[in-house]
Amino acid sequence: MISPDRDDGEIRVELHRELVDVHGRRLFSAWAADRNFARLAVTKDQGRLRVGVDDGAATLPERRALLGAVMALATAEHLPGVVLSAGSSLLFRYVARAGGFLGPLRGDLSRDLGIPVPVAPGDAFEDDLLRELNALLPEGVTVRLDRRPGRLRSWMRTASSGVVGTVHLTASDASNAEPLRLAVPFEEQVMAEGVAQAIDTAIAVRAHFRPMVDDVRIFYDQSLPGLRTGSIAGAAYSSVRDIHLSPAYASAVVMDAQRGHHQEPQPVRVALPPFTRIDSVVAHEYWHQIEFGLESSRYGESVEFRRALGGYFGVETLEHVIKGASKGAPPNWQEAHRRLRDEVSAYAATAPKEATAELFSQWWCTGSDPPPSARFFGEVLSRFFPGTSGPP
């Protein structure tokens, strides 16, 4: 048992060593006040301590205390640094970055323990956020502060969004397309990496489907009850060219308050590393806007699109796949429905539009090793959107 001297307020973390797994990793459970709130897999990597963290049950203060315990473990073993494996939760990565860990978007984070944590220059919050976003995003993508809204307009946005205070940003790439516009919660505990992931995926989707979604904006807000409670991750509407994302994907405070929602990794059949839940949600909502455009401009082709997808599952059209959940549905419809749930997700089996959005998200976020359903979706997509290249 390791009980470090460092704690977070009144939280004292103990790391209990359990066993060594078949990969040679030491497994620990993290305890605070008789509560097991996290598990760690630890190994040595080029003289440093490499740590994988499963902290879905942890609070934000517990995560801060856990980071201290990990660093104390490295110090106790006379190791010069810590590497946090890619795939750790967004909240733990947020805490780690605040604690001096550095690394690329979605990649490993590391810190040399002998180097002091740099002190923030004391700029305005907006400047600090812009600096972080531009450092994380690929070369050629630039984030700027959008013009400040007037007092009346700010009040109206707050009243409609349910978020007290937002900062409005634009993100531009090397193209001459209209910049991506976003409204992000205005607070010091904004998770820059989460916002950067959303921008990165949005810019990439726009490049594949230009100009269909160049005018789509992203708002982190609580304009729907589900966005306030955490039961909804995002939303899109055919009548408005906006995507609404849960503020939990931008705010550490909101994500911590909505513990149990949004934090667990996507199933491997939906997203593969380095893609995350944020990537899959943004891709899902962007597909809704793409499909709205397809239906409004080429309705007949949208019907054929759903027929082609239905054929993959052995029925006439995608609507029959969804109706396979009904009592008395033909056996092949029921089997198609079961396959959609098993091969994609339970949410995909709730409505035709959710099925196509989940399939698009799967295709986008499993590009390195797509399952058969995602591979087929990509083939159909290329027929109706000629020139569309594969996902990143």
C-alpha positions as CSV (number, residue, x, y, z in Angstrom):
1,M,0.0,0.0,0.0
2,I,1.3,3.5,-0.9
3,S,0.0,6.4,1.1
4,P,1.5,9.6,-0.3
5,D,2.0,12.7,1.8
6,R,0.3,14.9,-0.8
7,D,-3.5,15.2,-0.7
8,D,-6.2,17.5,-2.2
9,G,-7.8,19.5,0.6
10,E,-9.2,16.8,2.9
11,I,-8.8,14.0,0.3
12,R,-6.0,11.5,1.0
13,V,-5.5,8.9,-1.6
14,E,-4.1,5.4,-0.9
15,L,-3.0,3.2,-3.8
16,H,-3.5,-0.5,-3.0
17,R,-1.4,-2.9,-5.2
18,E,-3.5,-5.8,-6.4
19,L,-1.7,-8.0,-8.9
20,V,0.5,-8.0,-12.1
21,D,-1.5,-8.8,-15.2
22,V,-0.4,-10.9,-18.2
23,H,1.2,-7.8,-19.9
24,G,3.4,-7.2,-16.9
25,R,1.5,-4.2,-15.7
26,R,1.1,-3.6,-12.0
27,L,-2.6,-3.0,-11.1
28,F,-3.6,-0.7,-8.3
29,S,-6.9,0.4,-6.8
30,A,-7.2,4.0,-5.6
31,W,-9.0,4.6,-2.3
32,A,-10.2,7.7,-0.5
33,A,-12.2,7.6,2.7
34,D,-12.9,3.8,2.3
35,R,-14.1,4.4,-1.2
36,N,-12.5,2.7,-4.2
37,F,-12.9,5.4,-6.9
38,A,-10.3,4.5,-9.5
39,R,-8.0,1.8,-10.9
40,L,-4.5,2.2,-12.4
41,A,-2.3,0.0,-14.6
42,V,1.3,0.9,-14.1
43,T,4.5,-0.1,-16.0
44,K,7.9,1.4,-16.7
45,D,8.4,3.1,-20.1
46,Q,12.0,4.2,-21.0
47,G,12.8,4.9,-17.4
48,R,9.5,6.7,-16.6
49,L,6.3,5.6,-15.0
50,R,3.6,4.9,-17.6
51,V,0.1,5.0,-16.1
52,G,-3.3,4.1,-17.5
53,V,-6.2,5.3,-15.4
54,D,-9.8,4.1,-15.1
55,D,-11.4,6.9,-13.0
56,G,-15.1,6.9,-14.1
57,A,-16.3,7.0,-10.5
58,A,-14.0,9.8,-9.3
59,T,-14.9,13.4,-8.5
60,L,-12.8,16.3,-9.7
61,P,-11.1,16.8,-6.3
62,E,-10.4,13.0,-6.2
63,R,-8.8,13.2,-9.6
64,R,-6.5,16.0,-8.5
65,A,-5.5,14.0,-5.4
66,L,-5.0,10.9,-7.5
67,L,-2.6,12.8,-9.8
68,G,-0.6,13.7,-6.7
69,A,-0.6,10.0,-5.7
70,V,0.7,9.0,-9.1
71,M,3.5,11.5,-9.0
72,A,4.4,10.4,-5.4
73,L,4.6,6.8,-6.6
74,A,7.0,7.8,-9.4
75,T,9.1,9.8,-6.8
76,A,9.1,6.8,-4.4
77,E,10.4,4.6,-7.2
78,H,13.1,7.1,-8.1
79,L,11.7,7.6,-11.6
80,P,12.2,11.0,-13.3
81,G,8.8,11.4,-14.9
82,V,5.3,10.2,-15.5
83,V,3.6,9.3,-18.8
84,L,-0.2,9.3,-18.8
85,S,-1.4,6.9,-21.5
86,A,-3.7,8.2,-24.3
87,G,-7.3,7.1,-23.7
88,S,-7.5,8.4,-20.1
89,S,-10.6,10.3,-19.3
90,L,-11.0,13.9,-20.5
91,L,-11.3,15.1,-16.9
92,F,-8.2,13.4,-15.7
93,R,-6.3,14.7,-18.8
94,Y,-7.6,18.2,-17.8
95,V,-6.3,17.8,-14.3
96,A,-3.0,16.5,-15.6
97,R,-2.5,19.4,-18.1
98,A,-3.3,21.8,-15.2
99,G,-0.6,20.0,-13.3
100,G,2.1,20.6,-15.9
101,F,1.6,17.5,-18.1
102,L,2.2,18.2,-21.8
103,G,1.3,16.3,-25.0
104,P,-0.7,16.4,-28.3
105,L,-4.4,16.3,-28.8
106,R,-5.6,12.7,-27.9
107,G,-2.1,11.5,-27.4
108,D,0.1,10.6,-24.4
109,L,0.7,13.3,-21.8
110,S,4.0,13.4,-19.9
111,R,5.8,15.4,-17.2
112,D,9.3,15.4,-16.0
113,L,9.1,15.7,-12.2
114,G,12.3,17.7,-11.8
115,I,10.9,20.6,-13.9
116,P,8.7,23.1,-12.2
117,V,5.2,23.7,-13.5
118,P,5.3,26.9,-15.6
119,V,3.3,29.8,-14.1
120,A,0.5,31.1,-16.4
121,P,1.4,34.6,-17.7
122,G,-1.8,36.1,-16.2
123,D,-3.5,37.0,-19.5
124,A,-7.2,37.4,-19.8
125,F,-9.2,34.1,-19.8
126,E,-9.9,34.4,-23.5
127,D,-6.3,34.8,-24.4
128,D,-5.3,31.8,-22.3
129,L,-8.0,29.7,-24.0
130,L,-7.0,30.8,-27.5
131,R,-3.3,30.0,-26.8
132,E,-4.2,26.5,-25.6
133,L,-6.5,25.7,-28.5
134,N,-4.1,26.9,-31.1
135,A,-1.3,24.8,-29.6
136,L,-3.5,21.7,-29.6
137,L,-5.0,22.0,-33.1
138,P,-3.3,20.9,-36.3
139,E,-1.1,23.4,-38.2
140,G,-3.2,25.5,-40.4
141,V,-6.2,25.7,-38.1
142,T,-6.5,29.0,-36.3
143,V,-8.9,29.9,-33.5
144,R,-9.7,33.5,-32.9
145,L,-12.1,35.5,-30.6
146,D,-15.3,36.4,-32.4
147,R,-16.7,39.9,-31.9
148,R,-18.2,40.5,-28.5
149,P,-22.0,40.6,-28.4
150,G,-23.7,43.6,-26.9
151,R,-25.3,43.5,-23.5
152,L,-28.8,42.8,-24.7
153,R,-27.6,40.1,-27.1
154,S,-25.5,38.5,-24.4
155,W,-28.5,38.4,-22.1
156,M,-30.7,36.8,-24.8
157,R,-28.0,34.2,-25.5
158,T,-27.7,33.4,-21.8
159,A,-31.5,33.1,-21.4
160,S,-31.9,30.8,-24.5
161,S,-28.8,28.6,-23.8
162,G,-29.0,28.2,-20.0
163,V,-25.3,28.9,-19.8
164,V,-24.3,32.0,-17.8
165,G,-21.7,33.6,-20.0
166,T,-20.2,32.3,-23.2
167,V,-17.1,33.2,-25.3
168,H,-17.7,33.2,-29.0
169,L,-14.9,31.8,-31.2
170,T,-14.1,31.3,-34.9
171,A,-11.9,28.5,-36.2
172,S,-10.5,28.7,-39.7
173,D,-8.4,26.3,-41.8
174,A,-6.3,26.8,-44.9
175,S,-9.3,26.9,-47.2
176,N,-11.3,29.9,-48.1
177,A,-14.4,28.5,-46.5
178,E,-16.5,30.4,-44.0
179,P,-15.0,30.0,-40.5
180,L,-16.5,27.6,-38.0
181,R,-18.3,29.5,-35.3
182,L,-18.6,28.2,-31.7
183,A,-20.1,29.5,-28.4
184,V,-18.1,28.0,-25.4
185,P,-18.9,28.4,-21.7
186,F,-17.1,31.4,-20.3
187,E,-15.3,30.1,-17.2
188,E,-11.8,29.3,-16.0
189,Q,-12.4,25.6,-15.9
190,V,-13.0,25.2,-19.6
191,M,-11.4,21.9,-20.9
192,A,-9.4,23.2,-23.9
193,E,-8.7,19.7,-25.1
194,G,-12.4,18.8,-25.3
195,V,-13.1,22.0,-27.3
196,A,-10.1,21.3,-29.5
197,Q,-11.4,17.8,-30.2
198,A,-14.7,19.2,-31.3
199,I,-13.1,21.8,-33.5
200,D,-10.7,19.3,-35.0
201,T,-13.5,16.9,-36.0
202,A,-15.8,19.6,-37.2
203,I,-13.1,21.1,-39.5
204,A,-12.4,17.7,-40.9
205,V,-16.0,16.8,-41.6
206,R,-16.5,20.2,-43.2
207,A,-13.6,19.5,-45.5
208,H,-15.1,16.2,-46.6
209,F,-18.6,17.6,-47.3
210,R,-17.9,21.2,-48.4
211,P,-20.0,23.3,-48.8
212,M,-23.0,21.4,-47.3
213,V,-22.1,22.1,-43.6
214,D,-19.8,25.2,-43.9
215,D,-22.5,27.3,-42.2
216,V,-23.2,25.0,-39.3
217,R,-22.4,26.5,-35.9
218,I,-21.6,24.7,-32.6
219,F,-23.1,25.8,-29.3
220,Y,-22.4,24.3,-25.9
221,D,-25.6,25.0,-24.1
222,Q,-28.4,23.7,-21.9
223,S,-31.3,24.7,-24.2
224,L,-32.8,21.2,-23.9
225,P,-33.7,19.4,-20.6
226,G,-31.5,16.5,-21.6
227,L,-28.5,18.8,-22.1
228,R,-29.1,20.1,-18.6
229,T,-29.4,16.6,-17.0
230,G,-26.7,14.9,-19.0
231,S,-29.0,12.4,-20.7
232,I,-28.4,14.0,-24.1
233,A,-24.9,14.5,-25.5
234,G,-25.9,16.6,-28.5
235,A,-28.7,17.7,-30.8
236,A,-29.3,19.0,-34.3
237,Y,-32.4,20.4,-36.0
238,S,-33.4,20.5,-39.6
239,S,-34.8,24.0,-39.3
240,V,-31.6,25.6,-37.8
241,R,-28.0,25.2,-39.0
242,D,-26.7,24.6,-35.5
243,I,-25.3,21.8,-33.5
244,H,-25.9,21.8,-29.7
245,L,-23.4,20.0,-27.5
246,S,-23.6,19.3,-23.8
247,P,-21.5,21.9,-21.9
248,A,-20.0,18.9,-20.1
249,Y,-17.7,18.5,-23.1
250,A,-16.3,21.9,-22.5
251,S,-16.6,22.6,-18.7
252,A,-14.9,20.5,-16.1
253,V,-17.4,21.7,-13.5
254,V,-20.4,20.5,-15.5
255,M,-18.8,17.2,-16.5
256,D,-18.0,16.6,-12.8
257,A,-21.6,17.4,-11.8
258,Q,-22.9,15.0,-14.5
259,R,-20.8,12.2,-13.3
260,G,-22.0,8.9,-14.9
261,H,-22.8,10.7,-18.2
262,H,-20.4,11.4,-21.1
263,Q,-17.3,10.2,-19.4
264,E,-17.0,6.5,-20.3
265,P,-15.2,5.6,-23.5
266,Q,-17.2,4.8,-26.6
267,P,-17.6,1.0,-27.3
268,V,-14.9,-0.2,-29.6
269,R,-17.4,-1.0,-32.3
270,V,-18.3,2.8,-32.4
271,A,-14.9,4.5,-31.9
272,L,-11.4,3.3,-31.9
273,P,-8.4,5.2,-30.4
274,P,-7.4,7.9,-30.8
275,F,-11.0,8.9,-31.4
276,T,-13.0,9.7,-28.3
277,R,-16.6,10.1,-27.3
278,I,-16.5,13.8,-28.2
279,D,-15.4,12.9,-31.8
280,S,-18.2,10.4,-32.2
281,V,-20.8,12.9,-30.8
282,V,-19.7,15.7,-33.1
283,A,-19.6,13.4,-36.1
284,H,-23.1,12.1,-35.2
285,E,-24.6,15.6,-35.0
286,Y,-22.8,16.7,-38.2
287,W,-24.3,13.8,-40.1
288,H,-27.8,14.9,-39.1
289,Q,-27.1,18.3,-40.8
290,I,-25.6,16.5,-43.9
291,E,-28.7,14.2,-44.1
292,F,-31.1,17.2,-43.7
293,G,-29.3,18.8,-46.7
294,L,-29.6,15.5,-48.7
295,E,-33.3,15.2,-48.0
296,S,-34.1,18.8,-48.8
297,S,-32.1,18.9,-52.1
298,R,-32.2,15.3,-53.3
299,Y,-35.1,13.6,-51.5
300,G,-35.3,10.7,-53.9
301,E,-31.7,9.9,-53.4
302,S,-32.1,10.0,-49.6
303,V,-34.8,7.3,-50.0
304,E,-32.4,5.2,-52.1
305,F,-29.7,5.8,-49.5
306,R,-31.8,4.3,-46.8
307,R,-32.8,1.4,-49.0
308,A,-29.1,0.6,-49.7
309,L,-28.4,0.5,-45.9
310,G,-31.5,-1.7,-45.3
311,G,-30.1,-4.2,-47.9
312,Y,-27.0,-4.6,-45.8
313,F,-29.1,-5.8,-42.9
314,G,-31.2,-8.1,-45.1
315,V,-34.4,-6.0,-45.4
316,E,-35.9,-3.7,-48.0
317,T,-35.1,-0.4,-46.3
318,L,-33.7,1.1,-43.1
319,E,-37.2,1.8,-41.8
320,H,-37.8,-2.0,-41.7
321,V,-34.7,-2.4,-39.5
322,I,-36.1,0.0,-36.9
323,K,-39.6,-1.6,-37.1
324,G,-38.0,-4.9,-36.3
325,A,-38.3,-3.9,-32.6
326,S,-42.1,-4.1,-32.9
327,K,-44.1,-7.1,-31.7
328,G,-45.2,-9.2,-34.6
329,A,-42.6,-7.9,-37.0
330,P,-41.4,-10.3,-39.6
331,P,-38.5,-12.5,-38.5
332,N,-36.0,-10.9,-41.0
333,W,-37.0,-7.4,-39.6
334,Q,-36.3,-8.6,-36.1
335,E,-33.0,-10.1,-37.1
336,A,-32.0,-6.9,-38.9
337,H,-32.9,-4.9,-35.7
338,R,-30.8,-7.2,-33.6
339,R,-27.8,-6.8,-35.9
340,L,-28.1,-3.0,-35.9
341,R,-28.0,-3.0,-32.1
342,D,-25.1,-5.5,-31.9
343,E,-23.0,-4.1,-34.8
344,V,-23.5,-0.4,-34.2
345,S,-25.3,0.7,-31.0
346,A,-28.6,0.5,-29.1
347,Y,-29.2,4.2,-29.9
348,A,-28.9,3.4,-33.6
349,A,-31.9,1.1,-33.4
350,T,-34.3,3.8,-32.1
351,A,-35.0,5.7,-35.4
352,P,-33.8,5.8,-39.0
353,K,-32.1,9.1,-38.6
354,E,-30.3,7.9,-35.5
355,A,-29.2,4.8,-37.3
356,T,-27.6,6.8,-40.2
357,A,-25.9,9.2,-37.7
358,E,-24.5,6.4,-35.6
359,L,-23.3,4.6,-38.8
360,F,-21.6,7.8,-39.9
361,S,-20.0,8.2,-36.5
362,Q,-18.8,4.6,-36.6
363,W,-17.4,5.1,-40.1
364,W,-15.7,8.3,-39.1
365,C,-14.2,7.1,-35.8
366,T,-13.1,3.6,-36.7
367,G,-11.3,4.5,-39.9
368,S,-8.1,2.5,-39.1
369,D,-10.0,-0.7,-38.6
370,P,-13.7,-0.3,-39.6
371,P,-16.1,-3.1,-38.8
372,P,-18.2,-4.5,-41.7
373,S,-21.1,-2.1,-41.0
374,A,-18.9,1.0,-41.2
375,R,-17.1,-0.3,-44.3
376,F,-20.4,-0.8,-46.1
377,F,-21.7,2.6,-45.0
378,G,-18.6,4.2,-46.5
379,E,-19.2,2.4,-49.8
380,V,-22.8,3.7,-49.9
381,L,-21.7,7.1,-48.9
382,S,-19.2,7.3,-51.8
383,R,-22.0,6.5,-54.2
384,F,-24.2,9.4,-53.1
385,F,-21.4,11.8,-52.3
386,P,-18.9,11.3,-55.2
387,G,-15.5,12.5,-54.4
388,T,-15.9,11.9,-50.7
389,S,-12.6,10.5,-49.4
390,G,-12.4,8.0,-46.5
391,P,-12.5,9.1,-42.9
392,P,-9.3,10.3,-41.2
